[in-house]
Amino acid sequence: MRMLMLGAVLVMMTSAAMTMSAMADDDDDMGSRKIAQQGRDDYWHCLAREYSRDSNQGLSEQDFGRSVAGACPSERQYYRVALLDYLSTQYPNIDAGAHLATANRAVESAQKDIVTAFVKHRPPQK
């Protein structure tokens, strides 16, 4: 009887440990997801500040694109690293190089989107 109770206790403890481990993994996933989202938001806000600068009003699309590509270096790097961490957590069996390429494309897409907005919303040239 004592062995049966000990076995039952061990099963419950193992089950509880596995549940807590799964919850921690979910928390890690949610944590890395939130960090990646925060990195994205910080980068976008920085690009929006760049977009709004008065000194950009007379720039061509190419000049503004070069300006955006060099803007917000710390926010850009934080976003890239946070996204890379999230992708590595979500898809651990995929090559790290593929995750890096995806993170780089996300950064490039954000830059392209802000340049597109700049071109569409600037006043027509005379």
N, C-alpha and C positions, 0 to 999 in steps of 0.2 A: 504494500500500500504506500509505504514511504517512497519507494522508487517511482511509483506511478505519479505521485504528487510532485516529486522533484522533476520528473519528465514533463509534466504539465506546466510547471513553473518555467522550465527552460524553453519550452515551446512558446509560452506567452512572452517571455523576455526577448527571444529571438524575433518573434513577430513584431513586438514593439520597436525593437532596434531597427528592423527592416523598414517599418513604417516611418520612423523618425529619419532614417537615412533617405528614404524616398522624398519625404517632406523637405529635407535639407537640399536634396538635388533640385526639387522644384523651386525652392527659395533661391538657390544659386542661379537657376535658369532665369527666374523672374528678376533677380538682382542684375545679372548681366544684360538682360533685355532692357531693364530700366536705365542702366548706365549707357547702353548704346543709344537709346531714345534720347537721353539727356545730352549725349554727345552730338547727336544729329540736331537737336533743337539749339544747342549753343552755337554750332557751326552756322546754322541757318540764320540765327539772330545776328551773328557777326557779319554774314554776307548781306543781310538786310541793311545793316548800318553802312556797309560799303556802298550799297546800291543808293542809299539816301544822301550820300555826301554831295554837297553842292559842286565840288570840284570835278565831279564826273559828268556834269551836264553836257559839256561840249565834246565828250570823247566819242570816238567811233566805236563800232561794235568790237573790232579787233583790239583797240586800246583798252576798252573796258574789260574785255575778256582776259587780257594780260594782267590788268590790275587785280581782277578777282582771283586769278590763278595764284597770285602772290600774297593775297590778303589772308588774314586770319590763320597764320601758320600753326599756332598752338591749338586752336579750336579744331582745325583740320586734322592735325595729328591725333588729338584726343579722340575725335570721332572715328578715325580709321582704326585706332588701337581698340577702342571699345567695341566696334562692330566686329573686328577680327576675333576678339575674345568671345563675343556672343556666338558667332558662327562656329567657332571651335568647340564651344560648349554644346551647341545644338547638333552639330554634325561632326562628331569626333573622328569618324572614319574617312572623311574627305581630306584630301591633301591640303596642307597649310597654304601652299601656293595658290590653290583655287580660292581659298578664303581671302587671301590677300588681294587677289585679282578682283574679287567681288567687292571688297571694301574700297579699293581704288576706283572701281566703276561707280560706286555710290557717291564718292567725293566728286568725281568728274561730272556726274549727273546733277549734283547740287549746283556746281559751278555753271554748267550749261543752262540749267533752269533760271538762274539769276540773270545770266546774260540775255536769255530769251525775253525775260520780263523787262529788262532794261531796253531792249530794242523795240518791243511792242508798245511800251509806255512813254517813250521819249517823244517830244514834240517833233513834227516833221521839219526837215531841214529846208531852208529857203534857197 
